[in-house]
Amino acid sequence: MNVDDDPLQADPRWRRLIERPFDCPCCGEQHCGVFDLACGKPEQWAGSEEKASNSQAARSQHFLSEDFCVLDGEHFFVRCVLEIPIVGSGGAHFGYGVWSTLSDKNFRIYRDTFDSGEQGDLGPWFGWFSNRLKGYDDTLNLKCQVHPRAERQRPWIELEPTDHPLAVEQRRGMTLDRLLEIYALNGHDIRQALMDS
Ligand SMILES: [Zn+2]
């Protein structure tokens, strides 16, 4: 790989991050490489994050599971991934597990095809981004497109190309410093650990 594509190779923090596992001084877990963050539920779900089974989606009007959420039989959410490229990394990206609304109709199509794994030809579908992410101006209800994928991969989110900082980051990427800041805001401040170890 050309160093011009991958200038982060010259940053010792990046090499430390990706080359071997390290113990997180904040959460106590071992992290390895660029790790994802995840929201356990849509912002609008006020109940506990305890998950029902996905199969409950066929019959329940009010539940939260790993991949679906229905609120009062009226609001329909699916678990997605927001991917943000890391500037200078030669193609690495950071993944944020987030939720989006779908219309009743699209939610039913998504739910009914979920077990088949054959969802790559579905969508994209309009949705409202349904989480507030730390470190950004309010992200709740940003407009987005939900892109279902094949083989049980969670749908990816494409934010409407506005000037919102999160949408800008999805288009242009985030720096390593920004990634480390986002980790720190979410309980994984590894900045010192990457310098020391
Ligand atoms: Zn951690």
Residues whose N, C-alpha, C, O or C-beta is under 5 A from the ligand:
A	BS01	ZN	C24 C27 G28 G187 H188
